[in-house]
Amino acid sequence: MSFTIATIGPAHSHAWQAARRYAPEALLRLYPHLPALLQAFVAGEVERVVLPVYNTREGENREQFRLWEGLTNGHWIDNVVLPDHLSLGVAGADVTPAELRTLVGRPSVLRQCEEYLAEHFPDLDLLSVHDIDSAAATIRQRGQRDHGLIESEELLQVQGFHLLEREVAPHNRTRYAVLGKEPAPATGYDATVIVTVPLSDRVGMLVDILGEFSRRGINILDMRAESDIKTQKLRIYLEAEGHISEPTLTEALRQVEDKVVQQPRCLRVLGSFPRVDMRTKFIRSFGFIGTGAMSGWFADRLAHEGYQILLSGRSTELTPEAMIAQVDVVMICVPISATVAAVERYGPLIRDGQALILLAGESETTLASALIHTGAGVEIMLVHNLWGPQAATMKDKNAIVVRTPRSGRLCSEFEAFLYKHGADIWQDSPSRHDLLMGIGQKLPTMVSVALAMTLQDNSITGNDIASHCTLTSLYGILAMARAHSQNPRTYAEIMATAGDGRKVVRDFARNLAQVLDMAEAGRIDDLSRLIDLNSAYLGTSHLQNWMNQARILDEVLGRAG
C-alpha cells in the first residue's frame, strides 16, 4: 500500500535517507523546516512524517516541546536510527585544507562537528545555512576554493564536491520519529512517550512521578524537562518501556495524573511504538539449559528487552545440544549439585564468540570446570541472584557477579541488564563469593536444620516456643521456618555446596564448642570480654545499622504478636 511521507530537505540529506529507509516505495515530499513539516501533516497533506528528535552528539531536538504542541491529530508510531556519516567537501579536486577560510553547514551539522572543528580548524569562520543546496551552488559557481562544505557524503557527491575528509564526526547517529494518523499496535517490545502540560510547582513532584513507574518495575528510557516559554512552568517529557495498552503502564499514568500531579488531563500520550535502543547490542539471543522457575523468571525479563529466548531441558522438545547452536549466550540454570555436570556435558559444544553465563550458588568448582570444558574464545561469568522466582522485580536485590579473565562484552551486556533493572551488583572472586555465601546461606541453613532437630530431640513444640520466645530469639525461629516451609531440595543443595563456604561452617562449629565450654565452666567475665572483642571487630557503624534494622523488625513482630 503506497502513501505519502514527508521530511526535511534537501534531497540526499540524512533526513531524506531516513525517510527512504523507512518507506522506500512511498511518495516523498520535502519541507524546509520542522514547523512546515508538521503543519503539512496536521493539514492532511501527507500521511507520515519523519523528523529528527535526538542525536548522539547534539542531544535532543531543542524545539521538541513546541513541536508536540502542534501535533493535534497524530501519533508517534515508529523510529528510524541512522548513522550520520558527515564528510568535508570542497569545490576543487586540488583544494588543500590550508586554503580553507570558511566552513559551511546546517546548524545541526556544525554542532555535531564541534569536536572536529575545534581540533582541526579552530580559526576558520563558520557559516550556518538552512538551504544547503543554494549554499553548495554558490560555492561551486563562484569557485570559492577557500570554502568547505560539511554534509553527508551522498549530498556532497550529488552537488559535485570533492571529498577532503570522510567521517568527521564518528559515533554520530540520529534518531528520527515516524508520525502517523493511527496508533501502532503492541509488539511486546515497545516504548511509550508522554509529555505533560505546564505543571504547577510542588515539592518532590518529579520524584513522586518517577516513583509510580519504579514501584511497578517500569524503566524510564528518557526524561527531560524545560520551562514553558509562556508560563515558565515545568514541562516534562518521559519515554517509558511498555505499550500504552499494558495495564501496568496505564495504571502508573493514572496514578501520576490523579494522585501525584492532581491536575486533570495533565498528561498527553504521544504514542507507543517498537522500542529503539541507541546503544549497541551485541547479544541477539539467550538460550537456557534448565526450565525451572528461575530460568522462566529471567527468560521473561530478557524477552521483554527484545532478546530472542530459547528454553531447553528434560521437559522440552528442543534439546540443549540443538539450542546451543542457535544462540549467542548459553545460560545454565540448574540445581547447584547438577551445575558442574551440565558444564562438563555441554561446555565443549559452545563455540568461540559465544558466552556461558552460570546462574549458580557455588563459584569455585563451577567456574574451574567451565574454564576447563570450554574453548579459550568462550566468555565465562557466574551470577548468583539472591532472590527467588516469587520476586516481582530485581530492584534493590543483591546480585553477586563473579567475572573471569574470559568475561567480555557479552557478559558485560548481561551485567548491564541486571543494573538496568535495579539489582545491587557486587563483584566477587570465586573464593570470596563462596566464603561469604557460607555466612549468608550455608551456615544459616545448617543452623536452621540443626535447630529443628534440637527441638525434636527435646520434644519442644511450636506452642512452647510461642510462650517462651523473646523477639531476639524469634529471629532464628523465623529462619528455621523459612528453611522448612519451602522446597527442601533447595536448602539441601545449599548445605552441600563445596568451596570456602565449608570453612565458615567448620569455624562456626569450632567456635560454638569453645563458647559452650566457657559457658558451662561459668566463665562469665571471659564471655563478656569475648563479646567486647567481637563488638570491636564488627565496628560501631555496622552494629548500629544492624540494630536499627532489628528494631524495625521488632516493631513489626510486636504488632504481629
Secondary structure, DSSP 8 states (H G I E B T S, - for coil): ---EEEEESSTTSHHHHHHHHH-TTSEEEEESSHHHHHHHHHTTS-SEEEEEEEETTTEE-TTHHHHHHT--S-EEEEEEEEE--EEEEESSTT--GGG--EEEE-HHHHHHTHHHHHHH-TTSEEEE-S-HHHHHHHHHHHT-TTEEEEEEHHHHHHTT-EEEES-SSSS-EEEEEEEESS-----SSEEEEEEE--B---TTHHHHHHHHHHTTT--EEEEEEEE-TTT--EEEEEEEES-TTSHHHHHHHHHIIIIII--TT-EEEEEEEE---SS-----EEEEE--SHHHHHHHHHHHHTT-EEEEESTTSSS-HHHHHTT-SEEEE---HHHHHHHHHHHGGG--TT-EEEEE-S--HHHHHHHHHHS-TTSEEEEEEESS-TT-S--TT-EEEEEE-TT--HHHHHHHHHHHHTT-EEEE--HHHHHHHHIIIIIHHHHHHHHHHHHHHHTT--HHHHHHH--HHHHHHHHHHHHHTTS-HHHHHHHHT--STHHHHHHHHHHHHHHHHHHHHTT-HHHHHHHHHHHHHHH-HHHHHHHHHHHHHHHHHHHHH-
